[in-house]
Amino acid sequence: MVRPYGIKVNKRKERTERYDKEEEEVEEQPKFERKQKARESSKKAKKEITSRAEEGNEEEEITEEVTAAAAEDIVGGIPIVLSAPNKEKPGVVFVLEKASLEVAKVGKTYQLLNSDDHANFLRKNNRNPADYRPDITHQALLMILDSPVNKAGRLKAVYVRTEKGVLFEVKPHVRIPRTFKRFAGIMLQLLQKLSISAVGSGEKLLRCVKNPIEEYHLPVNSRKIGFSHSSEKLVNMQKHLATISDDTDTVFVVGAMAHGKIECDYIDEFLSISGYPLSAAYCISRICEALATNWNII
């Protein structure tokens, strides 16, 4: 009897012969066809290089035009809102207390800690991720700087004090980035270099300043009002502002943390403007709306 595996051996030989035939056919191709293909590929490569060079020149021309036209309004990637401050009339100063802005080395780079991207890192270091909310400060600054009160020139200054006690000033004519990623990059640069200067003029638009704030930075004889949901004094903000004298500046202190209460010795009174807990951004929007109504800012 013939064993069945002998048939399989013959099939394998046929397969190897077929592969050998294909290799022979490839080797029999004329040499001039290979040279033609090499020439065509080199021509295509030259065309791609020249087209890329032309595109690069066009992009350089466009960027030069943009930078030349906007050199006066761009500040280290931060645009400036050109608004003339109204020095004749009294204005307002906003202070954001207990802002969660902390820099740490995560891996090989320094980053601004937040609960979304660094939850595992914070847990490993026995910290609560819910306490790291720099987005609250971002939203609050956007609400202050985009308000009609600031556009009308009645905003005198904005100060932010972090949970670690670092105090920095934000000029009213700075346009804070809309996206949180860019905002985090700017805060990282500010906390490392202590200031961000304007291109050309050298004006420091964001800078770390000396503590305490009430001694060196707040206006003299100004009224300091703090806001807390736990305050027993519930008021209508618009009616309450009507009782405050317009001869002096007013300082509004708002907490920029996820939970808790601000405790500052320089605050004259604490107010609650709603029967419900409000976010820092919405609290500021109510304040700015009441100010705009009382000052006839439309």
Order of alpha helices (4+ residues) and beta strands (2+ residues): alpha-alpha-beta-beta-beta-beta-beta-alpha-alpha-alpha-beta-beta-alpha-beta-beta-alpha-beta-alpha-beta-beta-alpha
